[in-house]
Amino acid sequence: MLQLEKGLGQYFAGLNGCDPGTLTRDMLNPLKTARAHEVLCRYVDPKGKRILEIGSGYGITLISWVKNFGLDVTGVEPEGEGFAETVKVSRELCVLNGVDPGRIIVSEGESLPFPDAAFDIVYSSNTIEHCHDPVMFLTEAIRVLKPGGLLHVEVPNFTSYIEGHYLVLMPPLLFRWLLPWWVKNVYGRPPAFARTLRTEINPVWLRRTLAAIGRQQPLKIISQGEDVFRDRLKAPFVFQHKAVQKIISPIVRTFQRLNFGGILANLFIMLRAHYPIYLTVEKLSPVP
């Protein structure tokens, strides 16, 4: 805990102004992984399925899903610059929780060390926006899926009204190359991290990219999380992240008051500005 607080907690505290200890506890909060499991279950029953998590981080989701839900999960996480301690800590946490640390494999999402059609579900949360090549990330994720398998990716929507790493508001459809300027000049936050984000990722970009991939492998987009967004604008809204509750809860409650009959939710969805994206894609069997 102390190691994470001094590392990742302090780093993101410099971006969003939250307390490092609270941020670290949020990262380790099992309610977060239970919520992720709940969202996944909207689209597929994961029980008895072979699951790959791309970007397993500190292994919190993997450990929780294995222990609490009896799921068969393999995780991949890179090593090297920026990830020096991640795999080490995640494997230590696996051992402490009675989970096989061999479930976590060193790899980047753009080059997965698995054969074609190896998994029933490929899951990823808040990873693709940090990778070097998001197109290859999606291509590889689909490659290792079995026909009939499901890709389920949670990712920030970069045509939305909030930047989730900095926890700041921004106008929907803000030109994304302005993000570093925005966080620096409006909020006084360091802009270097904003320059690393793959801000091209949004619902329209995802549809275009998957359409291109789909020319080689038939795909069906089931959802981009519009249903989850609608539900989250309905009261009561429960925060699993204490670090963001004080900042975000007044905004959410304002949206809820204005969301008469779902009007506000439908407006944001029409503008492709719902947050976050829960991309869910089925890999179809090849046409004979």
Buried (B, 14 or more C-beta within 10 A) or exposed (E): EEEBBEBBBBEBBEBBBBBBBBBBBBBBBBEBBBEBBEBBEBBBEBEEBBBBBBBBBBBBBBBBBBBEBEBBBBBBBBBEEEBEBBBBBBBBBBEEBEBEBEBBBEBBBBEBEBEEBBBBBBBBBBBBBBBEBBBBBBBBBBBBBBEEBBBBBBBBBBBBBBBBBBBBBBEBBBEBEBBBEBBBEEBEBEBEBBEEBBBBBBBEBBBEBBEEBBEEBBBEBBBBBBBBBBEBBEEEBEBBBBBBBEBBEEEBEEBBEEBEEEEBBBBBBEBBBBBBBBBBBBBBEEEE
